[in-house]
Amino acid sequence: MGQGVAGHFEKGSVYTRGQIHEAVGGSARAALPTRRGKIVCACLTREKNPRAPEEMVIGGKERAVRLARAFAASGEAVPVFVRTRRGGWEYTGNRRVRTVIEDPGALLALVAEGAPLDISAALQLEDAAGMSLDTGGVADDPQQSQTGPGA
């Protein structure tokens, strides 16, 4: 298991929610934990997010929608983790919102893949390789450029 120090995570390494919380702060349970009003990471399960880490499903609860819109509007990249097993969260890189998906047909396709029925939107996430986080993180791979999805 890789070691997270002050917001730095090793791509492909698996962390506990406690380790993630210690490194970036925020809730140890929320999908979009915040600290001082800022989203500090995204923690996704494949049960609710069948296309994770490329897309994040947003449920119908007001708080979830508000946080998702704030994340999209910020343009900032955050560490994204996908649960691989009970208690294990794989760091998949720093990602930012590329597009907010609200088209009913696209959302129904996600439901068909296993997303919850209360889906109100989805966030298409893009890799932000080479970016540094305000929390003290460093680039995943300084050799990579910011070329968008699939980079």
N, C-alpha and C positions, 0 to 999 in steps of 0.2 A: 504494500500500500504506500503510495507516495505521500509526502508530507506537505501540508498546506501551511505557509507562513505568511501572515499579514496580507492575505488575499492572493497569494501566488499558488497556483495549482498546476499539477503536471497533467497534460492531456493524456487521457486514457487511464489515469489512476483512479482508484475508487476510495471514497471518503465517507465517513459517517455524517449524519446531519449535525452532530455535535461539533465535529471538526470544521465543517463548513460555517456553522454559526460562530465558532470561536474566531475564524479568520475574517469573516465579513460582517458579522453582526446580524441583526434582524431576528425574526421568528425562526425557531428550529422546526416549525411545522408547515408554514405557508408555502405555496407554490411560488409566490413572488414576495420574498421577505423584504422588509424595508427597514432602514435606519435613518433617523432624522428626516423622514419624508422622502427618502431616495431609495429606489429599488436597488438591492445589492447583489442579487443573483436570481436565477430561476431554477427550480427543482421540479422536474417533470417525471411523471410515471407514464409508461406506455399504455396502461389501462385507460387513462384519460386522454392521452396524447399519442395516438397511434403513429404519427409521423415525426415524433420527437427524435432528434433535437431541431429538425428543420421547421417544424410548426408547433405552436402552442395553442391548445384549445382553451377558450375562455367561457366559463359557465355564465349563467344568467344572474348571479348575485351582483347587486349594485357595487359592492366593494371590489369584486374581481374585475368588473368592467371598468371601473374608475382607475384601478391600478394598471390594467392593460393599456388603457388610453394614455396614461401618464408615461408608461414605458415607451410606447410608440412615439409620443411627442418629444421625448427627451433626446432621441437619437443616440443615446449612450449605449455602449456595450457592457454586458454583465457576464460573469461566469455562468455557464449553463451546465446543469447536472441532470443525468437521466438515471433513474433507479434501475439497478441491474439485478438486485436481489434484496431481500428484506434487510434493511439497515445499510445497504451499499449503494452509493451514488457516484456514477462515473462522470468525471469532468470531461466535457466534450468541446471545450473552448469558450472563448468570449464571443458573445453574439449580440446583435442589435436587431431591432425590428426593421424589416424591409418593407412589409406591406401589412395592412390590417384587412383581413378577409371577412366580409359580411354578406357576400352573395349567398342566397338561400341554397342554390344548387351545390355550391362548393361545400357549404356546411353540412348538407345532407350526405354528401359523399364521405365526409369525416365520420358522421354518425354510422354510416354503413360499415366503416372500418373499425368501429368500436368506441368512438367518442361518446360522451354522455349526451342524453337527449336534450338537456337544458342548455346546449351550446348557443351562445349569442354571437360569437365571433371567433376568429383564429388569428394568431400572429404568425406571419411568415418570418422566420429568423434567418439572418445571414451571418456567416462567419466574419469576425472582425480581427483576423489574424494580424499580428503586428501592432495592435493597439495596447496601450497601457491603461490600467484602471486607476481611478483616484484613490482606491483603497490600498495602493502600494503594489499592485500586481505588475508583472512584467509580461512582455510579449510571449506568446506561445512559441513562435518560431520567427526570429528576426529575418530569416531568409525569405519568408512568404510576403507577398504584397497584398494589398486590399483590393482584390479583383471581384468581389461579390460572391454570390452563391456558388457553391461547389469549388471554391478556391482551395 
